[in-house]
Amino acid sequence: MKVVVDKLVSAFLSGLPKRQQEVLEGRYGLKNGREMTLAALGERYHVTRERIRQIQNLSLNDIRSKMKENGLAVFADLISSHMASVGGLRRDDMIIEDVRHLTEDRGDKNTFGNRVRFLLEASDKVEYHPADKEFFSFWYGNEGDISRANKFIDVLEESLEAKKEIVLAEKKFDFFFTDAAKSGALKEAVATNLVAVSKKFMANSYGDMGLSAWSEINPKTSRDYAYLVLKKENQPLHFTSIAERINGVRRHKKTNFQTVHNELIKDERFMLVGRGVYGLKEFGIMPGTAKEVMREILKQNGPLKSRELVKLVLEKRMFKENTLLLNLQNKSFFKRGEDGKYFIKEA
């Protein structure tokens, strides 16, 4: 794109009366990157907000009426072509970067961004959609583009919701993404762009993609992060180690180890498996005290020698070997047979 943004903006403004130039510069933040409200501009010029709005619209119409002379027509055609290539929608920050890359501009980001947004609005080829619960702010060509985007997003969301465990356990996001793109006859680049516009999808700190509604993808609390850490580590950890790992991926907020410990105690998804060591129940960890775990293993396996029993217990839980051997001496619960094997004493 051999278009120089600064020169275009200057060309537009130079053909306008001074008051109109100043209103556009303030309204869009074309000089310093800081936009002014209608009210603030009204106070500056001692007129109403509505009068400022009229001046703004009048100025844009003047610019559009001379599109061929001032170079806006070239910019508008380039934007139309680019938007069509990405599916008709483009996230606001991304289209700014697209133009920056294509123009190789190295100026101030805020001011450059405001100038591009001004050009986009002046081009009259795209409309701006502010951010809401479902979308980041974006630009689009027409309502049909939004409808097609929504259809693809809904199909992908429904597919992921129905297969959450597979998506997370086997990292199958790409499989369902490709399937949804094919069903909508969308090129992969276009589908990727639409996913970026939607707030329904995101990647977690480990790079796993999924629905932002899932706590494994978009953890918000300390317990969510603790669950995610243990899930990724796939083994029990001491609560201080869990806190350290959380702080490694939750960089916007420091997590205190005692807070983590309190959350682990309160949430049934976590199980104490040793002194300060917690795992996930879904790991198949056997609950209970050392005595209770040994009783359960003897129920499942029948009489065992002490070393056999200790080995099986330690595969399930993190106890000290001496603790297990000491519990075996409790004759109220365990009895040793003549063959040296222990069994549960009947009540």
C-alpha positions in Angstrom: 0.0 0.0 0.0 1.9 3.0 -1.2 -0.2 5.5 0.7 1.4 7.9 3.2 -1.1 8.4 6.0 0.3 11.7 7.3 0.2 13.2 3.8 -3.3 12.1 3.2 -4.6 13.6 6.4 -2.7 16.8 5.7 -4.2 17.0 2.2 -7.7 16.5 3.6 -7.3 19.2 6.3 -5.6 21.8 4.1 -8.7 22.1 1.9 -10.9 22.9 4.9 -11.6 26.2 6.7 -9.5 26.6 9.9 -12.4 25.9 12.3 -13.3 22.7 10.5 -9.6 21.6 10.6 -9.4 22.3 14.3 -12.6 20.4 15.1 -11.4 17.3 13.1 -7.9 17.5 14.7 -9.4 17.6 18.2 -12.3 15.2 17.6 -10.0 12.4 16.2 -6.8 13.3 18.0 -4.9 13.8 14.8 -2.1 15.9 16.2 -1.4 14.4 19.7 -3.2 11.1 19.8 -5.8 12.4 22.3 -9.4 12.6 21.1 -11.7 15.4 22.5 -15.4 14.9 23.3 -18.1 16.9 21.6 -18.7 18.7 24.9 -15.0 19.7 25.3 -14.9 21.1 21.8 -18.2 22.9 22.3 -16.7 24.6 25.3 -13.6 25.6 23.4 -15.6 27.3 20.7 -18.6 28.4 22.8 -21.1 26.4 20.8 -23.3 23.4 21.6 -22.3 19.7 21.2 -24.7 19.4 18.4 -23.0 22.2 16.5 -19.7 20.5 16.8 -21.3 17.3 15.5 -22.6 19.3 12.5 -19.2 20.8 11.8 -17.6 17.3 12.0 -20.1 15.8 9.6 -19.9 18.8 7.2 -16.1 18.5 7.1 -16.3 14.7 6.4 -18.8 15.4 3.6 -16.5 18.0 2.1 -13.6 15.6 2.1 -15.7 12.8 0.5 -16.9 15.2 -2.2 -13.3 15.5 -3.4 -12.2 11.9 -3.0 -10.4 11.7 -6.4 -8.6 15.0 -6.0 -7.3 14.4 -2.4 -6.3 10.8 -2.8 -9.1 9.4 -0.5 -10.5 7.3 -3.4 -7.2 5.3 -3.6 -7.2 4.7 0.1 -10.9 3.6 0.0 -10.3 1.1 -2.8 -7.3 -0.4 -1.0 -9.3 -0.7 2.3 -12.2 -2.3 0.4 -9.9 -4.9 -1.2 -8.1 -5.6 2.1 -11.4 -6.1 4.0 -12.7 -8.4 1.4 -9.6 -10.6 1.7 -10.1 -11.1 5.4 -13.8 -11.8 5.4 -15.3 -8.3 5.6 -14.4 -7.8 9.3 -11.2 -6.7 11.0 -10.5 -6.0 14.6 -9.7 -2.4 15.2 -6.2 -2.9 16.5 -5.4 -5.3 13.8 -6.5 -3.1 10.9 -4.3 -0.3 12.4 -1.3 -2.7 12.3 -2.2 -3.8 8.8 -2.0 -0.2 7.6 1.1 0.5 9.6 2.8 -2.6 8.1 1.7 -1.7 4.5 2.8 1.9 4.8 5.9 1.0 6.8 5.0 3.9 9.2 7.2 4.2 12.3 5.5 7.2 13.9 3.7 7.5 17.3 1.3 4.6 17.7 -1.6 6.5 19.2 -1.5 9.4 16.7 -1.0 7.0 13.8 -4.0 4.9 15.0 -6.2 7.9 15.3 -5.3 9.1 11.8 -6.0 5.7 10.3 -9.4 5.6 12.0 -10.1 9.0 10.7 -9.3 7.8 7.2 -11.4 4.7 7.6 -14.4 6.8 8.6 -13.8 9.3 5.9 -13.5 6.6 3.2 -17.2 5.7 3.8 -16.3 2.1 2.8 -16.4 0.6 6.3 -18.4 1.0 9.5 -17.1 0.9 13.0 -18.6 -1.5 15.6 -17.7 -0.7 19.2 -16.6 -3.4 21.6 -19.4 -5.3 23.4 -19.8 -8.5 25.3 -19.3 -10.7 22.3 -16.9 -8.8 20.1 -13.8 -6.6 20.3 -14.2 -3.3 18.5 -14.0 -3.9 14.7 -14.6 -2.4 11.3 -16.9 -4.1 8.7 -18.1 -3.6 5.2 -21.8 -4.4 5.6 -24.4 -6.2 7.7 -24.0 -9.3 5.6 -20.4 -9.6 6.7 -21.5 -9.6 10.4 -24.2 -12.2 9.7 -21.7 -14.6 8.1 -19.2 -14.1 10.9 -21.9 -14.8 13.5 -22.9 -18.0 11.7 -19.3 -19.3 11.7 -18.7 -18.3 15.3 -21.9 -20.0 16.5 -21.1 -23.2 14.7 -17.5 -23.3 16.2 -18.8 -22.4 19.7 -21.4 -25.2 19.6 -18.9 -27.8 18.4 -16.4 -26.9 21.1 -19.1 -26.9 23.9 -20.2 -30.4 22.9 -16.6 -31.8 23.0 -15.0 -29.8 25.8 -13.0 -32.7 27.3 -11.6 -33.8 24.0 -10.7 -30.2 23.1 -8.8 -29.7 26.3 -7.3 -33.2 26.8 -6.2 -33.8 23.2 -5.8 -30.1 22.1 -8.4 -30.6 19.4 -9.3 -26.9 18.9 -7.7 -26.9 15.4 -9.8 -29.9 14.3 -13.1 -28.3 15.2 -11.9 -24.9 13.9 -11.1 -26.4 10.5 -14.4 -28.3 10.4 -16.4 -25.2 11.2 -14.5 -23.2 8.5 -15.2 -25.9 5.9 -18.9 -25.9 6.8 -19.0 -22.2 6.2 -16.9 -22.4 3.0 -14.3 -20.0 4.6 -10.6 -19.9 3.9 -8.5 -20.7 7.0 -7.1 -17.1 7.1 -10.6 -15.6 7.0 -11.8 -18.0 9.8 -8.7 -17.2 11.9 -9.5 -13.5 11.5 -13.1 -14.0 12.6 -12.0 -15.9 15.7 -9.8 -13.0 16.6 -12.7 -10.6 16.4 -14.8 -12.7 18.7 -14.4 -12.6 22.5 -15.7 -16.2 22.7 -12.4 -17.8 22.0 -8.9 -17.4 23.5 -5.7 -19.1 24.4 -4.6 -19.7 28.0 -1.1 -19.1 29.4 0.0 -22.5 28.1 -1.1 -21.8 24.5 -4.2 -24.0 24.7 -7.1 -22.7 22.6 -10.8 -23.0 23.6 -13.8 -21.1 24.8 -13.2 -18.1 27.0 -16.1 -19.2 29.1 -14.0 -22.2 30.3 -12.0 -21.7 33.5 -9.2 -23.9 32.0 -8.8 -21.4 29.2 -9.7 -18.1 30.9 -9.0 -18.7 34.7 -10.1 -15.8 36.9 -9.6 -16.9 40.5 -6.7 -18.4 42.4 -8.5 -21.8 42.5 -9.0 -21.7 38.7 -5.3 -21.1 38.2 -4.5 -23.9 40.8 -6.7 -26.3 38.9 -5.0 -25.3 35.6 -1.5 -25.7 37.0 -2.2 -29.1 38.4 -3.9 -30.2 35.2 -0.9 -29.2 33.2 1.6 -30.7 35.6 -0.4 -33.9 35.8 0.9 -34.7 39.3 0.4 -33.6 42.9 2.3 -30.5 44.1 3.0 -28.7 47.4 0.8 -25.7 47.7 3.8 -23.4 47.7 4.9 -24.9 44.4 1.4 -24.4 43.0 1.6 -20.7 44.0 5.0 -20.3 42.3 3.7 -21.8 39.1 0.5 -19.7 39.2 2.7 -16.5 39.5 4.6 -17.7 36.5 1.5 -17.6 34.3 -0.7 -15.0 36.1 1.6 -12.1 35.6 -0.9 -9.3 36.0 -1.5 -10.2 39.7 0.7 -11.8 42.4 -0.9 -14.8 44.1 0.0 -15.4 47.8 0.8 -19.0 48.7 -1.5 -18.9 51.7 -4.4 -17.8 49.5 -3.8 -20.8 47.3 -3.8 -23.1 50.3 -7.1 -21.7 51.5 -8.6 -22.2 48.0 -7.3 -25.8 47.8 -9.0 -26.6 51.1 -12.4 -25.2 50.1 -12.7 -26.7 46.7 -13.7 -30.4 46.3 -11.8 -30.7 43.0 -8.6 -30.8 45.1 -7.4 -33.6 47.4 -4.8 -33.5 50.1 -2.4 -36.4 49.3 0.5 -35.5 51.7 1.7 -32.8 54.1 0.8 -29.7 52.2 0.7 -31.6 48.9 -2.5 -31.5 46.8 -3.6 -33.2 43.6 -6.8 -33.3 41.6 -9.6 -35.8 42.5 -9.8 -36.6 38.8 -6.3 -38.1 38.9 -7.9 -41.0 40.6 -6.2 -40.3 43.9 -7.5 -42.5 46.7 -9.0 -40.4 49.6 -8.6 -41.0 53.3 -5.9 -41.4 56.0 -3.0 -43.8 55.8 -5.0 -46.4 57.7 -8.1 -45.9 55.4 -6.0 -46.1 52.2 -4.3 -49.4 53.4 -7.7 -50.9 54.3 -9.1 -50.0 50.8 -6.1 -51.5 49.0 -6.4 -54.7 51.0 -10.0 -54.9 50.2 -9.2 -54.6 46.5 -6.1 -56.9 46.4 -6.6 -59.3 49.3 -3.8 -60.1 51.9 -0.4 -58.6 51.1 3.0 -58.6 52.6 4.0 -55.3 54.1 6.4 -54.3 51.3 3.8 -55.1 48.7 1.2 -53.1 50.6 3.5 -50.1 51.1 4.4 -50.1 47.4 0.8 -50.0 46.3 -0.1 -47.3 48.8 2.8 -45.1 47.7 1.6 -45.4 44.1 -1.7 -43.8 45.2 -0.6 -41.4 47.9 2.4 -39.6 49.3 2.9 -41.0 52.8 6.1 -41.7 54.7 7.0 -45.4 54.6 7.4 -45.4 58.4 3.9 -44.0 58.9 2.5 -46.9 56.9 4.5 -49.5 58.7 3.5 -48.0 62.1 -0.2 -48.1 61.1 0.1 -51.7 60.2 0.9 -52.5 63.8 -2.5 -51.3 64.9 -4.1 -54.7 65.8 -7.5 -53.2 66.0 -7.5 -52.8 62.2 -4.9 -55.2 60.7 -3.8 -58.7 61.4 -0.7 -60.6 60.1 -1.2 -64.1 58.9 1.2 -67.0 59.3 2.4 -66.5 55.7 3.5 -63.0 56.6 0.7 -61.3 54.7 -1.6 -58.6 56.3 -5.3 -58.6 56.0 -8.2 -56.5 57.5 -9.3 -57.6 60.9 -13.0 -58.2 60.9 -15.0 -56.0 63.3 
